[in-house]
Structure formats: C-alpha cells, structure tokens
Amino acid sequence: MGITANSGPLLQYGITTGGSTDGLTGNVADYNDQRAPSVSDLGYALMDPRAAYAYAPGGSVTNKTMAFFNSVGLIDVVPPAKSSVAVVAAVTASSSLASTALTLQAGSTTRGTFDTTIVAPESGATISVLMLGSSTDNQYEDMGTTGAINLWSPTNVSRAVSVILSSYTDTAWTVHGRDEYGYKISAGMSMSSVGSFESSFGGTTTQTFRYIDAIYTSSTPSSTGILGVGTTDTYGFPLKVPYFGQQTVQVSVSSAALVGGALIALTSANATLASTLTATSTTPNVRGTFISSVGSSGSYRLQIRVTPAASAIAAVASSDISPLFGVTQYST
C-alpha cells in the first residue's frame, strides 16, 4: 500500500462560525462536542521542502520523502572521539603534494570514520564517500516496508575538519565533501601558528562536513610534515540558527552517554550564527555551529534541538529554502 498525500493547505477544525454563541462576546460559533487533540500514528513530521527530498506526486511507492520528526532539527548522538588522523594519516610534506589529493584513510570506527555510499541529491547517483561518523550513525531512519517516508536521523551530525602541521606554513588547503544532507561543500583553510585545535600549527574549516571526498593544497607546503587531517569538536546545526534563544536552539553536552546534560547558554564564544553572506570557501557555516568545550571521547552525549520559527516556515518558497537551511553551500 502506498502513502496517501493531499495538496495543502489543509485545515482541521473543532470550532467554526455559525450556530450557537461563544458565551463571551456573543459571536456565533459552532462547537464540536467531540473536539480533542488530533492523534496520529507514530507522531508527526515536517516534510523536507528541498526538491531532492520532497514528496513527488505520482512517484513510485519506493520513492523517498524525507521529513524532520516532531518538526525540529535534532541531533542526539554519542560522537566518536575526535581524531587528528581520522581523515588523512601523517605524511611527509613535499612538492609532490601540490595540487594532488591526499590519500584518505580507510574507514575505521576506532577513528570515527566509515566507508559508505550515499545518493547525491543533485544527481540521484550513488557515490562512495568517507563518512565522519561510525557505522551505526544512520543518515536517516526509513519507515514502512518500502521506506517511502523517512525521518532524518538524530545521529546525522556534521563536524569541522582540521589540518595539523609540524611547523608553520601559509599554504592554503581545500576540503571537498558534503554536509549531513549530502549537499556538496568546498571549504578552505588558511594555515597559521594558532590555527588548529590539536596543535600549534594548522587550520580548521568554518564549514562542517558529514562526508569527505578529497583534500588538497594548491602549492608545495612549506611545513616539514603533515601530522594528519582529522575531526574537531565543532558541530553544524541541523537547521538554520539566525539568533541564540531557548525557543530557537537548545544544546546540552553530558559527561556520559546515558546522562542528561544541562542546557548550555550559547554565545559568540561557543557558537556561531548562520551566515547570511553569499557562501565562499571561508565564510561561516550556512546554518551555524556549536563549539564544544568538552573533548569528544566516544562516550559523552551531544544533544542539539533547533526549532524553526513560524516566520521561517512561512518564508519557505519553492525557489527559496534558505529560511530553514541557510544560503546555498559553496562548492567547486
């Protein structure tokens, strides 16, 4: 049996004009004596409005429609421990590295990476990528026997990537990959003497990645060695965060996987807001980021809840999904 879909807007009512008065203002109202909250099997969800993931009328029963459970962007995950070599192992810097993609690590759950395949939203083709997560971190949870309705998984989280060097270099690096929804990103990193979270030398992307395709530098590194390319404790918000507030975004980090954490007050010191600039390789994240002060160990729980404002949902149009997902990601 396929899914039943109706073209909205749909209105469900329990009180209408016409009939008896409302007992307060004298206005006429018709009251349904069985009026009660609506009950839906397995809850409700906000359909993803992006063309690659929205409902396609007349499609096959196996066509996937993606949605956000309970109409929120949710991350609820125990992140794999950050690793300075999760993406690329140590390598000696040389002229042969100029404009040549570094060799990516094979997937390993001990490093928090996994070789996987995803369906590219821009083409529908299945591609092979390195996932920054473990083998148990699903991109989405499918419902029903054919997976016609799918909910974005709370383990579908993106992280910033860092390059760690043995000495200072001004060589610029570029990371090519995809965000948690599979959309392309190209992010640049300018190296400095204070650029990396894990070392005195290196750089970190402002954009966050779920998947990595390639990493390269356009010129010969002046550093004597590349100590690795790895993951950080900067995480991308699942939906656009235009301002900090309890009604918009809530974040907690616990000390253990099964312990709840108190809500963290977000400021410019531990988070960035969604960028409204036309995206480039170095602009802030298009949906915003959370920078955890607790180093991931593979045992603590990270929870992020982003509730879109009514104004953001109302502003979504067939040609503009930026109110929910931010400006178009930069990619080359």
N, C-alpha and C positions, 0 to 999 in steps of 0.2 A: 504494500500500500504506500502510495506517495504522500507527500505533505500537502496540506491544504493552505493556499495562500490567497489573500484578498488585497486588492489595491486600495490603500487608505486614502484619506484618514477614516478611521473607524471610531464611532462614538458609542459608548455603553452608558446607559443612564439608569438612575433609580428615582429621580425626581424630574418632572417636566412641567412646563407651563400648561395650564388647562386643568380643570377640576376644582378641588377644594382650595381654600385659602391656606397660607402657611402658618397662620396663627400668630404672626408677629407684625408683619407690615400690611396684611390684608391683601397681598398679591396672590394671584391664583396659582396653585401648584397641584400637581398630581403625584401622589406618593405611592410607591410600590411597597406593599406591606411585607414583602419577602426580601427587601433591599438588604444587601450584605456585601462584604468584600468579595471580589472575584477570586476564584480558585482555579489555578492552572496546574496540570500535572507536571511535576518536576520544575516548577517555578517559571520565571520569565527571563527574557534576554533582549538586549538592544542589538538589532541587526547591524552588522558592519556595512556602512554605506559605500565603501570603495568598490569600484566596478569589478575588480577581480574576485571579490568575496561576497557581493550582494546576491540576493535571490534573482535568478534568471527565469522569467515566466516561460513555461513550455519546455523547460530543460528536462534532462533525464533524471530518473529517481536517484541516480548516483551523483548528480551534481552537488557540489558542496556549497552550503550557505553558512557563513561564519557569523558569530554573534558574541557579545560580551554578557556573561551571566550576571543577572541582577543589575544590568545596565551600568556597570562600573568597570574601569580598568583595574585589574587586580594582579598583584604579584604576591605569592605566598610560597616561599621556597627556601630550602637549605642550600645556599650557593656552594659549589665546590670551592675549596680553598684556592685563593689567588696563587698563581704560579708565574714566576719570572720567565719560564721557558715553556709555558703552556702552548704557545703558537709556533715558535721557532727556537731551536736549540742553539747553544753557543756556537759561534763561527768566527774564524779569523777574518778581520776586515782586509779587503784587497781591492785592486782596481777591477777585478772580475765581477764584483758585486754591483758595479754601476749599471743601472737600467736593467738589472737582472732580478727576477723574482726570487726571494729567499725560499728555501725548501721548507715547507710546512711540516710540522710534527704529524706523525700518525696519531689518530685518535687514541686517547687513554683516559679512562675515568680517574686514574690517580692524579692526572694533571688537570682534570676538569674539562676535557675536550672529548669530542666524539665524531668519528666519520659518519656522515649521514647524507641523505638526499632530501631535497625539498622541491616543491613545484614553484617555479619562478612566476610571480604574479603578472609580470609584464608580457610573458610569452606563453605560459601554460606548460613550458617544457620542464622535465625533471632534470635537476642538476645535482652534482656532487659537491659538498662543501664540508668545511671543518666547523663543527658546532662548538661554541663556547658554553659548555654545559655537560651534564653527564648523560648516559644512555637512558636514564629514567625521566629526563626532562622533556616532556612532550611539548610540541608546538601548539597542539590543540587536542581537545577531547571530542571524539565523534559520538553521536547519539543515534540510536536505532540500528537496524540491521545493515543499512547501506551507507550510513554516515552522511545523510542528506543535510542534517543540521549539526553544526559543530561549534563548540564553545572554545574561545581562546583560553589556553591553559594558564593557570597562575604560576606555573614553573617556567613559562616562556619569557625569560628575562635577558636583557642585553647589558653588556659591560664595556667600559672603556679599555683600550689596548695601549700598552706601553712598550717602548724600545729601551733597553738598558745597555749602556756602553761602558767600556773600560776607561775611557777618557773623553774629554770634551771634544765635540765636533759640531760644526754648523751645518752639516749635511741634512737636507730635508728628506723625510721619509713619507711614503704614502701607503695607506692601508685600503685595500679594496675588499668589500664584503657586503653584508646585508643586515638589516635590522631584524627585530624579533618577528616581524610580519613577512619577511622575505624580500623587502624592497632594497634596491641597491644603494650603497653608500660608498663614497670615496672620501677619506679623511687624511689630512696632512698632519705631520708632527715636526715641529722645529726643535732641534736638539739644543740643550743648554746645560749648564753646570748644576742646575737645580730642577731639571725638567721631569724627573721620574720619581714615582712614589717609592720605588725599591732601591734606588741608587742615587748617588750624587750626580750622575751623568745620564742623560737620555731625554725622552719626551713622552707625552701621553696624548691620546686623541681627545678632542672635545666631544666627538660623536661616540655613541655606544653601539657595539656590534653583538649580534647573536651568532652570525656566521662569518667566516673569513674565506676569501677566495685567493688573495695574493698580497704580498708585502714587498715593496722595493724602494730603492733610492735612486735618484736620477744621476748622482755623481759618486765618485770614489769617496768612501768615508775617511775622514782624517783620524778617526779613532783607531786604536791598535786592535780593537776587538769588539765584537758584538756579543754581549753576555746572554742575550736572549730577547725574545719578544713574548710578552705574556699578558695576563689579565690583571685588572685592578679592582678596587672596591668602590668604583663609581658605576652606578646603575642607571639605566634610562627609565624614565617614567613611561608607563604603557599608553597613556593618553596625554594630550597637551595640558600643561600646568601653566596658566597665564599669571597666577599670583599664589602666594602661600596663604593658606587658611584651612581651618578644620573642615569646612564644608567642601573644600576643593580637593585637598590631598592630605592623607594621613600616612605616616611612616612609623614603623617600630622595628627595632632590632633586639632580639633576645640573646641571652648567653648560651642557650642550648636549644636543640631542635624542638623539644616538647615544652618549652617555657615561653609564656607570653611576655612580650616586651611593652614597656610604657611608650606612649606616643612621644615622638621627638619633635621639638619645636624647630621648624625649618627656617633657616636664614641664608644670607648670601655666603656664609662660611661653610655650610654643609650641603648646599643645593644650588642649582641654577634653574632659572625660569626658562620656559620655552622661548627660543629665539624667534623674533618677528622679522629678522633680516632675511634677504634673499640668501639662501644657503650657499656657502662656499666650503672649501676643504677645511677651514679653520674656524668657522662661525660656531657659536654654542649649539648644543643639541636642540633639534627642532621641537622636541616635546619637554625638554628639561631633564635634569639629572639629580640623583641623590648621591652624596659622597659620604660613605660610611666611615666613622672614626673607629669602628670595631673591625679588626682584620678578619676576613673570612677564614674559617678553619675547617670547613666541611661539616660543621656541627651546629652552627648557630642559624636561627631562622630570621629571614628578612620578609617583612610584610609591607606592601605599598598599596594603598587604595586611592584611586583617582575617580572622583565623581564629577562628571561633566555638568556644567551649569546649564540651566534651561535655555539661556541665551546662546550658548554654544550649539546645542542641539537644534535650536530654531534657525541658526545661521547656516547650517549644513545645506548645501545645494548639490545638484547632480554634477556641477562643474567645480565645486569647491568643498573639499572635506577638511580644509585646514583648521576650522574651529575645533575639531576633535583630534586631529593628528599632526597639526603644525604644518609649516611650509614644506614644499617638496624637498626631499633629501637631495643633497648634491652627489652626483656620481659622474665618472668619466669612463 
